[in-house]
Amino acid sequence: MRLRVKAIPALESNYIWMVHDDTNALLVDPGCAKAALAALAEHGLKLVGILITHHHHDHIGGLDEILNKHKVPVWGPDDDRIPQVTQTVHEGDQISIDALETHFHVIETPGHTRSHVVFYNDAFIFSGDTLFSLGCGRLFEGTAAQMLSSLDKVAKLHPDAQVCCGHEYTQANGHFAQLVDTHNPALAQRMESVSQLRAHGEPTLPVTLATELQTNPFLRTRDPSIIAAVRMHDPDASTTATDVFAILRGWKDQQS
């Protein structure tokens, strides 16, 4: 049976992701035990594993309570700030979730944090706080060069894969994206869809990577239109991809 993915709203803006069939489920970044356990119970699912992208509390805060009730493996980065991880993962690793008859590959994506990882296969990309829809994570522990390299890795994944990121930031990100990328019809169409979804209280995620490649300015730092917008914002800006990204990220931070 084809696997499904469900966005479980938690805390202020987080999504806990649940990949499941009719019997078993995998959780991604369960920052809130109550929301995650309620979703499992509602659908009558057995938890078979947990994936963790990074150490921030809103992504791991529910682990202890969940693991008290479900003794399952936890895959995550090699970071002593996540002591609940039972199986550390690194660049190029592949993990198998036998109960769901699926697997995920791992890429290391430093930038938001120093040890952030992304889990992916041809169907799903669990990008944590590295890639958001129409945006990217703040640089808390990494450099612009690291984050750009991480985003470049994600950009090369299967374009039809569903991007499942950690927060419902799409509408706010989109307002900034339109400020930068004023004449992008794909972005305008995406924002119209986002507005309708949010008006009805629906999540704007997941979204295909192909859509993000068309609309997310942080994935398009080599595009002439993005470079031109950055140069208008900062006439002294270099046109290298790293510098364009750094200015774009700083510009977005000023808007927040």
Buried (B, 14 or more C-beta within 10 A) or exposed (E): EEBEBBBBBBBEEBBBBBBBBEEBBBBBBBBBBEBBBEBBEEBEBEBBBBBBBBBBEBBBBBBEBBBEEBEBEBBBBEBEEBEEBBEBBEEEBEBEBEBBEBEBBBBBBBBBBBBBBBBBBEBBBBBBBBBBBBBBBBBEBBEBBBBBBBBBBBBEBBEEBBBBBBBBBBBBBBEBBBBBBEEBEEBBEBBEBBEEBBEEEEBBBBBBBBBBBBBBBBBBBBBEBBBEBBBEBBEEBBEBBBBBBBBBBEBBEEEE
